Amino acid sequence: MIIPESPIPAVNVAQVPQRSPLRYPGGKTWLIPHIRAWLGGLPSVDLLIEPFAGGGIVSLTAVMESLVKRCIMIELDRDVAAFWHAALRQGDELIRRVQAFDPTRSNVEILGNAAPRNTAEHGFRTLVLNRTRRSGILAPGASLSKKGENGHGISSRWYPGTLVKRLETIGHYADRIAFCETDGMQFLEALACDLNENVAVFVDPPYTAGGKRAGSRLYAHSEIDHERLFSILAGTGANFLMTYDCAPEIMSLIRLHGFSAVRVLMKNSHHTRLPELIVTPRPVFH
């Protein structure tokens, strides 16, 4: 199966507004030009659903740039979910904690070893660990940054002023953003019959097809039934955009369901160019 290359190039993430306070492994900031083209080409989108929200860059961008009226972000990971609960419902408290925190290794270790007493504390703990661990990885066993950005160590990715601005902006749009702490696949399956052309679904599952184990290293929840996910989407009337790596298993599922796909060449942290797939029910990118 020959997959054509997207005419929209992978963008330098520095050229895209950084809207999420989280540094998320496998984040999709590079995909934003495709998201704009996809949503902008749809006649009317009332709702965007993101069943594997993670750092939430796609949902945040879609709402903040008025590409959709509202969105639902779904995430199963308890730590990530706690952050979004806090950011959307207790933003002022989260901002106060960010402004008061001194990100020394000792303070980060104390925070990481303590059991959170409430949602705001839990969400703040997630944010701190995400900004001070290597590559933002929250999965068990992840290590704290050593050299960090420009040799600044553990605090090199802790920008309190920037984080406060992002949290304030999220608070401004909070009435248009719903968050659900649940299984994204189950959520889609339960709503499958009610999804229509006025609903868009952005799907960015853990990349575990073809035996890849990166998902299990990066995320607390990485096991996913790829065949079931494709079947759920094939049975809905929603417009969806899904991202995957170029695994043979995924190629077969695209062919089986008659979906359309294009390749985008990505650069990883080692500057190796890797192809990623953008899958849609019908051709979008020509």
Contacts in CASP RR format, 6 or more apart in sequence:
PFRMAT RR
TARGET T0000
AUTHOR 0000-0000-0000
METHOD contacts of the structure
MODEL  1
MIIPESPIPAVNVAQVPQRSPLRYPGGKTWLIPHIRAWLGGLPSVDLLIE
PFAGGGIVSLTAVMESLVKRCIMIELDRDVAAFWHAALRQGDELIRRVQA
FDPTRSNVEILGNAAPRNTAEHGFRTLVLNRTRRSGILAPGASLSKKGEN
GHGISSRWYPGTLVKRLETIGHYADRIAFCETDGMQFLEALACDLNENVA
VFVDPPYTAGGKRAGSRLYAHSEIDHERLFSILAGTGANFLMTYDCAPEI
MSLIRLHGFSAVRVLMKNSHHTRLPELIVTPRPVFH
1 251 0 8 1.000
1 254 0 8 1.000
1 255 0 8 1.000
3 246 0 8 1.000
3 251 0 8 1.000
3 261 0 8 1.000
3 262 0 8 1.000
3 263 0 8 1.000
3 277 0 8 1.000
4 262 0 8 1.000
4 263 0 8 1.000
5 262 0 8 1.000
5 263 0 8 1.000
5 264 0 8 1.000
5 265 0 8 1.000
6 34 0 8 1.000
6 262 0 8 1.000
6 263 0 8 1.000
6 264 0 8 1.000
6 278 0 8 1.000
6 285 0 8 1.000
7 285 0 8 1.000
7 286 0 8 1.000
8 33 0 8 1.000
8 34 0 8 1.000
8 37 0 8 1.000
8 264 0 8 1.000
8 285 0 8 1.000
9 264 0 8 1.000
9 265 0 8 1.000
10 30 0 8 1.000
10 264 0 8 1.000
10 265 0 8 1.000
10 266 0 8 1.000
10 267 0 8 1.000
11 30 0 8 1.000
11 32 0 8 1.000
11 33 0 8 1.000
13 29 0 8 1.000
13 30 0 8 1.000
16 29 0 8 1.000
16 30 0 8 1.000
16 32 0 8 1.000
16 33 0 8 1.000
17 61 0 8 1.000
17 64 0 8 1.000
18 29 0 8 1.000
18 162 0 8 1.000
18 166 0 8 1.000
19 57 0 8 1.000
19 60 0 8 1.000
19 61 0 8 1.000
19 64 0 8 1.000
19 166 0 8 1.000
19 169 0 8 1.000
19 170 0 8 1.000
20 55 0 8 1.000
20 56 0 8 1.000
20 57 0 8 1.000
20 60 0 8 1.000
20 166 0 8 1.000
21 83 0 8 1.000
21 87 0 8 1.000
21 127 0 8 1.000
21 163 0 8 1.000
21 166 0 8 1.000
21 167 0 8 1.000
21 170 0 8 1.000
22 54 0 8 1.000
22 55 0 8 1.000
22 56 0 8 1.000
22 80 0 8 1.000
22 83 0 8 1.000
22 126 0 8 1.000
22 127 0 8 1.000
22 130 0 8 1.000
22 136 0 8 1.000
23 130 0 8 1.000
23 131 0 8 1.000
23 135 0 8 1.000
23 136 0 8 1.000
23 157 0 8 1.000
24 54 0 8 1.000
24 55 0 8 1.000
24 56 0 8 1.000
24 57 0 8 1.000
24 130 0 8 1.000
24 136 0 8 1.000
25 135 0 8 1.000
25 136 0 8 1.000
25 137 0 8 1.000
25 218 0 8 1.000
25 219 0 8 1.000
26 218 0 8 1.000
27 54 0 8 1.000
27 55 0 8 1.000
27 57 0 8 1.000
27 204 0 8 1.000
28 35 0 8 1.000
28 57 0 8 1.000
28 58 0 8 1.000
28 204 0 8 1.000
28 243 0 8 1.000
29 57 0 8 1.000
30 264 0 8 1.000
30 266 0 8 1.000
31 58 0 8 1.000
31 243 0 8 1.000
31 264 0 8 1.000
31 278 0 8 1.000
32 57 0 8 1.000
32 58 0 8 1.000
32 61 0 8 1.000
34 241 0 8 1.000
34 264 0 8 1.000
34 278 0 8 1.000
34 285 0 8 1.000
35 58 0 8 1.000
35 61 0 8 1.000
35 62 0 8 1.000
35 67 0 8 1.000
35 202 0 8 1.000
35 241 0 8 1.000
36 61 0 8 1.000
36 65 0 8 1.000
36 67 0 8 1.000
37 284 0 8 1.000
37 285 0 8 1.000
38 200 0 8 1.000
38 239 0 8 1.000
38 241 0 8 1.000
38 280 0 8 1.000
38 284 0 8 1.000
39 45 0 8 1.000
39 48 0 8 1.000
39 62 0 8 1.000
39 67 0 8 1.000
39 68 0 8 1.000
39 200 0 8 1.000
40 67 0 8 1.000
41 284 0 8 1.000
42 197 0 8 1.000
42 200 0 8 1.000
42 239 0 8 1.000
43 197 0 8 1.000
44 198 0 8 1.000
45 67 0 8 1.000
45 68 0 8 1.000
45 69 0 8 1.000
45 198 0 8 1.000
45 199 0 8 1.000
45 200 0 8 1.000
45 239 0 8 1.000
46 68 0 8 1.000
46 69 0 8 1.000
46 70 0 8 1.000
46 198 0 8 1.000
46 199 0 8 1.000
47 68 0 8 1.000
47 69 0 8 1.000
47 70 0 8 1.000
47 71 0 8 1.000
47 72 0 8 1.000
47 198 0 8 1.000
47 199 0 8 1.000
47 200 0 8 1.000
48 58 0 8 1.000
48 59 0 8 1.000
48 62 0 8 1.000
48 63 0 8 1.000
48 67 0 8 1.000
48 68 0 8 1.000
48 70 0 8 1.000
48 71 0 8 1.000
48 72 0 8 1.000
48 199 0 8 1.000
48 200 0 8 1.000
48 201 0 8 1.000
48 202 0 8 1.000
49 71 0 8 1.000
49 72 0 8 1.000
49 74 0 8 1.000
49 187 0 8 1.000
49 188 0 8 1.000
49 191 0 8 1.000
49 195 0 8 1.000
49 199 0 8 1.000
49 200 0 8 1.000
49 201 0 8 1.000
49 202 0 8 1.000
49 238 0 8 1.000
50 56 0 8 1.000
50 58 0 8 1.000
50 59 0 8 1.000
50 71 0 8 1.000
50 72 0 8 1.000
50 73 0 8 1.000
50 74 0 8 1.000
50 201 0 8 1.000
50 202 0 8 1.000
50 203 0 8 1.000
50 204 0 8 1.000
51 74 0 8 1.000
51 184 0 8 1.000
51 185 0 8 1.000
51 187 0 8 1.000
51 188 0 8 1.000
51 201 0 8 1.000
51 203 0 8 1.000
52 74 0 8 1.000
52 75 0 8 1.000
52 184 0 8 1.000
52 203 0 8 1.000
52 204 0 8 1.000
52 205 0 8 1.000
52 206 0 8 1.000
53 59 0 8 1.000
53 73 0 8 1.000
53 74 0 8 1.000
53 75 0 8 1.000
53 80 0 8 1.000
53 84 0 8 1.000
53 179 0 8 1.000
54 73 0 8 1.000
54 75 0 8 1.000
54 77 0 8 1.000
54 80 0 8 1.000
55 80 0 8 1.000
56 73 0 8 1.000
58 202 0 8 1.000
58 204 0 8 1.000
59 71 0 8 1.000
59 73 0 8 1.000
59 177 0 8 1.000
59 202 0 8 1.000
60 170 0 8 1.000
60 173 0 8 1.000
60 177 0 8 1.000
61 67 0 8 1.000
62 68 0 8 1.000
62 71 0 8 1.000
62 202 0 8 1.000
63 70 0 8 1.000
63 71 0 8 1.000
63 173 0 8 1.000
63 176 0 8 1.000
63 177 0 8 1.000
64 169 0 8 1.000
64 173 0 8 1.000
68 200 0 8 1.000
69 176 0 8 1.000
70 176 0 8 1.000
70 177 0 8 1.000
70 178 0 8 1.000
71 176 0 8 1.000
71 177 0 8 1.000
71 178 0 8 1.000
72 178 0 8 1.000
72 179 0 8 1.000
72 180 0 8 1.000
73 84 0 8 1.000
73 177 0 8 1.000
73 178 0 8 1.000
73 179 0 8 1.000
73 180 0 8 1.000
74 179 0 8 1.000
74 180 0 8 1.000
74 181 0 8 1.000
74 182 0 8 1.000
74 183 0 8 1.000
74 184 0 8 1.000
74 187 0 8 1.000
75 81 0 8 1.000
75 84 0 8 1.000
75 179 0 8 1.000
75 180 0 8 1.000
75 181 0 8 1.000
76 181 0 8 1.000
76 182 0 8 1.000
76 183 0 8 1.000
76 184 0 8 1.000
76 221 0 8 1.000
77 138 0 8 1.000
77 219 0 8 1.000
77 220 0 8 1.000
77 221 0 8 1.000
78 181 0 8 1.000
78 220 0 8 1.000
79 122 0 8 1.000
79 123 0 8 1.000
79 125 0 8 1.000
79 126 0 8 1.000
79 129 0 8 1.000
79 138 0 8 1.000
79 220 0 8 1.000
80 126 0 8 1.000
80 138 0 8 1.000
81 179 0 8 1.000
81 181 0 8 1.000
82 116 0 8 1.000
82 119 0 8 1.000
82 122 0 8 1.000
82 123 0 8 1.000
82 125 0 8 1.000
82 126 0 8 1.000
83 122 0 8 1.000
83 123 0 8 1.000
83 126 0 8 1.000
83 127 0 8 1.000
83 130 0 8 1.000
84 179 0 8 1.000
85 119 0 8 1.000
85 123 0 8 1.000
85 179 0 8 1.000
85 181 0 8 1.000
86 93 0 8 1.000
86 94 0 8 1.000
86 119 0 8 1.000
86 120 0 8 1.000
86 122 0 8 1.000
86 123 0 8 1.000
86 124 0 8 1.000
87 94 0 8 1.000
87 123 0 8 1.000
87 167 0 8 1.000
87 170 0 8 1.000
87 171 0 8 1.000
88 170 0 8 1.000
88 171 0 8 1.000
88 174 0 8 1.000
88 177 0 8 1.000
88 179 0 8 1.000
89 119 0 8 1.000
89 174 0 8 1.000
90 119 0 8 1.000
90 120 0 8 1.000
91 167 0 8 1.000
91 170 0 8 1.000
91 171 0 8 1.000
93 120 0 8 1.000
94 120 0 8 1.000
94 123 0 8 1.000
94 124 0 8 1.000
94 127 0 8 1.000
94 167 0 8 1.000
95 164 0 8 1.000
95 167 0 8 1.000
95 168 0 8 1.000
97 120 0 8 1.000
97 124 0 8 1.000
98 124 0 8 1.000
98 127 0 8 1.000
98 160 0 8 1.000
98 161 0 8 1.000
98 163 0 8 1.000
98 164 0 8 1.000
98 167 0 8 1.000
99 160 0 8 1.000
99 164 0 8 1.000
101 107 0 8 1.000
101 124 0 8 1.000
101 128 0 8 1.000
101 160 0 8 1.000
103 128 0 8 1.000
103 131 0 8 1.000
103 132 0 8 1.000
103 154 0 8 1.000
103 155 0 8 1.000
103 158 0 8 1.000
104 154 0 8 1.000
104 155 0 8 1.000
105 144 0 8 1.000
105 154 0 8 1.000
108 128 0 8 1.000
108 129 0 8 1.000
108 132 0 8 1.000
108 144 0 8 1.000
108 154 0 8 1.000
109 144 0 8 1.000
111 125 0 8 1.000
111 128 0 8 1.000
111 129 0 8 1.000
112 125 0 8 1.000
112 128 0 8 1.000
112 129 0 8 1.000
114 125 0 8 1.000
116 122 0 8 1.000
116 123 0 8 1.000
116 125 0 8 1.000
126 138 0 8 1.000
127 163 0 8 1.000
128 158 0 8 1.000
129 136 0 8 1.000
129 138 0 8 1.000
129 142 0 8 1.000
130 136 0 8 1.000
130 138 0 8 1.000
131 157 0 8 1.000
131 158 0 8 1.000
131 163 0 8 1.000
132 144 0 8 1.000
132 145 0 8 1.000
132 154 0 8 1.000
132 155 0 8 1.000
132 157 0 8 1.000
132 158 0 8 1.000
133 142 0 8 1.000
133 143 0 8 1.000
133 144 0 8 1.000
133 145 0 8 1.000
134 142 0 8 1.000
134 143 0 8 1.000
134 144 0 8 1.000
134 145 0 8 1.000
134 146 0 8 1.000
135 269 0 8 1.000
136 142 0 8 1.000
136 157 0 8 1.000
137 217 0 8 1.000
137 218 0 8 1.000
138 219 0 8 1.000
138 220 0 8 1.000
139 216 0 8 1.000
139 217 0 8 1.000
139 218 0 8 1.000
139 219 0 8 1.000
139 220 0 8 1.000
140 220 0 8 1.000
144 154 0 8 1.000
145 153 0 8 1.000
145 154 0 8 1.000
145 156 0 8 1.000
145 157 0 8 1.000
146 153 0 8 1.000
146 154 0 8 1.000
147 153 0 8 1.000
148 154 0 8 1.000
148 156 0 8 1.000
148 157 0 8 1.000
149 156 0 8 1.000
149 157 0 8 1.000
150 156 0 8 1.000
170 177 0 8 1.000
180 187 0 8 1.000
185 224 0 8 1.000
185 225 0 8 1.000
185 228 0 8 1.000
185 229 0 8 1.000
185 232 0 8 1.000
188 195 0 8 1.000
188 201 0 8 1.000
188 229 0 8 1.000
188 232 0 8 1.000
188 233 0 8 1.000
188 236 0 8 1.000
189 232 0 8 1.000
192 232 0 8 1.000
192 235 0 8 1.000
192 236 0 8 1.000
193 236 0 8 1.000
195 201 0 8 1.000
195 236 0 8 1.000
195 237 0 8 1.000
195 238 0 8 1.000
196 237 0 8 1.000
196 238 0 8 1.000
197 237 0 8 1.000
197 238 0 8 1.000
197 239 0 8 1.000
199 238 0 8 1.000
199 239 0 8 1.000
200 238 0 8 1.000
200 239 0 8 1.000
200 240 0 8 1.000
200 241 0 8 1.000
201 233 0 8 1.000
201 236 0 8 1.000
201 238 0 8 1.000
201 239 0 8 1.000
201 240 0 8 1.000
201 241 0 8 1.000
202 240 0 8 1.000
202 241 0 8 1.000
202 242 0 8 1.000
203 229 0 8 1.000
203 233 0 8 1.000
203 240 0 8 1.000
203 241 0 8 1.000
203 242 0 8 1.000
203 243 0 8 1.000
204 242 0 8 1.000
204 243 0 8 1.000
205 224 0 8 1.000
205 226 0 8 1.000
205 229 0 8 1.000
205 242 0 8 1.000
205 244 0 8 1.000
206 215 0 8 1.000
206 216 0 8 1.000
206 218 0 8 1.000
206 219 0 8 1.000
206 221 0 8 1.000
206 222 0 8 1.000
206 223 0 8 1.000
206 224 0 8 1.000
207 214 0 8 1.000
207 215 0 8 1.000
207 244 0 8 1.000
207 245 0 8 1.000
207 247 0 8 1.000
208 214 0 8 1.000
208 215 0 8 1.000
208 216 0 8 1.000
208 222 0 8 1.000
208 223 0 8 1.000
208 224 0 8 1.000
208 226 0 8 1.000
209 226 0 8 1.000
209 244 0 8 1.000
209 245 0 8 1.000
209 247 0 8 1.000
209 249 0 8 1.000
209 250 0 8 1.000
210 247 0 8 1.000
210 248 0 8 1.000
210 249 0 8 1.000
210 250 0 8 1.000
211 247 0 8 1.000
212 245 0 8 1.000
212 247 0 8 1.000
215 222 0 8 1.000
216 222 0 8 1.000
216 223 0 8 1.000
226 249 0 8 1.000
226 250 0 8 1.000
226 253 0 8 1.000
227 253 0 8 1.000
230 253 0 8 1.000
230 254 0 8 1.000
230 256 0 8 1.000
230 257 0 8 1.000
230 259 0 8 1.000
231 257 0 8 1.000
233 240 0 8 1.000
233 242 0 8 1.000
233 257 0 8 1.000
233 281 0 8 1.000
234 257 0 8 1.000
234 259 0 8 1.000
234 281 0 8 1.000
239 280 0 8 1.000
239 281 0 8 1.000
240 280 0 8 1.000
240 281 0 8 1.000
241 278 0 8 1.000
241 279 0 8 1.000
241 280 0 8 1.000
241 284 0 8 1.000
242 278 0 8 1.000
242 279 0 8 1.000
242 280 0 8 1.000
243 276 0 8 1.000
243 277 0 8 1.000
243 278 0 8 1.000
243 279 0 8 1.000
244 250 0 8 1.000
244 276 0 8 1.000
244 277 0 8 1.000
244 279 0 8 1.000
245 274 0 8 1.000
245 275 0 8 1.000
245 276 0 8 1.000
245 277 0 8 1.000
246 263 0 8 1.000
246 275 0 8 1.000
246 276 0 8 1.000
246 277 0 8 1.000
250 277 0 8 1.000
250 279 0 8 1.000
253 259 0 8 1.000
254 261 0 8 1.000
254 277 0 8 1.000
254 279 0 8 1.000
259 279 0 8 1.000
259 280 0 8 1.000
259 281 0 8 1.000
260 279 0 8 1.000
260 280 0 8 1.000
260 281 0 8 1.000
260 282 0 8 1.000
260 283 0 8 1.000
260 284 0 8 1.000
261 277 0 8 1.000
261 278 0 8 1.000
261 279 0 8 1.000
261 280 0 8 1.000
262 277 0 8 1.000
262 278 0 8 1.000
262 285 0 8 1.000
263 275 0 8 1.000
263 276 0 8 1.000
263 277 0 8 1.000
263 278 0 8 1.000
264 275 0 8 1.000
264 276 0 8 1.000
264 277 0 8 1.000
264 278 0 8 1.000
265 273 0 8 1.000
265 274 0 8 1.000
265 275 0 8 1.000
266 273 0 8 1.000
266 274 0 8 1.000
266 275 0 8 1.000
266 276 0 8 1.000
267 273 0 8 1.000
267 274 0 8 1.000
268 274 0 8 1.000
278 285 0 8 1.000
END
